[in-house]
Amino acid sequence: MPRAIAYYRPDSVEDAVALLQEPSHRPLAGGTILNGDDDPTPIAMVDLQGCSLDGISDTGDSLRMGAMTTLQDLVYDERVPTGLSEAARAELPSTLRTLATVGGTVATGNADSVLLAALLVHEARIELLGPDGHETTPLEDILTSGLAAGHVVTAVEVDPSGGCARHSTARTPSDTPIVSATARVANDGLRLALTGVADHPVLVDPADPTAGLDPIGDFRGSADYRRKLAEVLAGRALLALEETA
Ligand SMILES: Cc1cc2nc3c(=O)[nH]c(=O)nc-3n(C[C@H](O)[C@H](O)[C@H](O)COP(=O)(O)OP(=O)(O)OC[C@H]3O[C@@H](n4cnc5c(N)ncnc54)[C@H](O)[C@@H]3O)c2cc1C
């Protein structure tokens, strides 16, 4: 756990953003990472739980999930498309799902996150509040560039339409996938996202899924193995979509 030198619990997200302009201050959401890592850096925690950032709303064309919505909420809310709820279930065990939040998942940008892959194929847009006000950014951009300091993810908005299929390979059925492929039929064609082949989940061309990929190997799989898995799993996910169409 980082060395917590102070704890704040603001009542509004505007107050949270004001506190977060101090370089040593960090947003605290579910705390599964922030309270779990062993980084000794002194930080002041700005707890977002009083900022009214939870809840899911459905406008028909889009589904909006407040940043403090937990992964367990995604599993149980019937308005959440199956591809997202199944990815939330696969992401973490239930003990952590009740704590971990959508906003924390986006801010962390874990390379193996099947939930981030599902959000990518559902065309997720990230609502942020920073010192210059509100902005909305595609998830892809946040994963590529990282979240700017002093900003809070306030919500994640997705297009809930279209079916999804995911194929993955892991060392055991309950282990984190080494590589996964998630495909979705969108109004304007197919979308395909991969995990385990870059330093964050990536959207790729369904017609040429491994173009430009340069995976880094580790104890779970070499770069070549990951590239090969990406090709095979992408093919399976796309085929599964065709079969259900
Ligand atoms: C494959 C995989 C395995 C994992 N395994 C584990 C595990 O075993 N144990 C575990 O504890 N976690 C694990 N995680 C990670 C973690 O559960 C998720 O990333 C989680 O969703 C983090 O959410 P949180 O709300 O708990 O974040 P927190 O721990 O509260 O915060 C995480 C980071 O995000 C920032 N942050 C949080 N919310 C916001 C926001 N709204 N706006 C801006 N920044 C924000 C925090 O400042 C911090 O830097 C795993 C993730 C993956 C993908």
The ligand as a Gaussian input file, in Angstrom:
#p B3LYP/6-31G(d) Opt

LIG

0 1
 C       -6.228000      -9.181000     -15.330000
 C       -6.373000      -8.326000     -14.136000
 C       -6.059000      -8.828000     -12.913000
 C       -6.214000      -8.050000     -11.796000
 N       -5.954000      -8.607000     -10.613000
 C       -6.150000      -7.912000      -9.524000
 C       -5.956000      -8.514000      -8.266000
 O       -5.606000      -9.668000      -8.161000
 N       -6.160000      -7.773000      -7.179000
 C       -6.566000      -6.483000      -7.286000
 O       -6.759000      -5.869000      -6.262000
 N       -6.745000      -5.875000      -8.465000
 C       -6.558000      -6.558000      -9.598000
 N       -6.767000      -5.996000     -10.825000
 C       -6.998000      -4.576000     -11.006000
 C       -8.222000      -3.923000     -10.537000
 O       -9.136000      -4.757000      -9.931000
 C       -8.964000      -3.155000     -11.604000
 O       -8.147000      -2.450000     -12.476000
 C       -9.948000      -2.261000     -10.889000
 O      -11.048000      -2.075000     -11.659000
 C       -9.401000      -1.002000     -10.290000
 O      -10.509000      -0.272000      -9.802000
 P      -10.570000       0.366000      -8.373000
 O      -11.865000       1.099000      -8.355000
 O      -10.378000      -0.650000      -7.317000
 O       -9.333000       1.364000      -8.439000
 P       -8.413000       2.009000      -7.284000
 O       -7.527000       0.983000      -6.697000
 O       -9.231000       2.817000      -6.361000
 O       -7.564000       2.971000      -8.218000
 C       -6.700000       2.459000      -9.214000
 C       -6.021000       3.621000      -9.937000
 O       -6.994000       4.341000     -10.710000
 C       -7.101000       5.695000     -10.263000
 N       -8.536000       6.004000     -10.297000
 C       -9.534000       5.279000      -9.745000
 N      -10.731000       5.806000     -10.068000
 C      -10.477000       6.906000     -10.806000
 C      -11.319000       7.866000     -11.432000
 N      -12.674000       7.814000     -11.367000
 N      -10.728000       8.871000     -12.136000
 C       -9.375000       8.927000     -12.226000
 N       -8.529000       8.039000     -11.666000
 C       -9.086000       7.032000     -10.964000
 C       -6.490000       5.700000      -8.847000
 O       -5.985000       6.959000      -8.500000
 C       -5.410000       4.648000      -8.994000
 O       -4.271000       5.200000      -9.619000
 C       -6.648000      -6.726000     -11.935000
 C       -6.964000      -6.224000     -13.170000
 C       -6.860000      -7.033000     -14.265000
 C       -7.262000      -6.537000     -15.600000

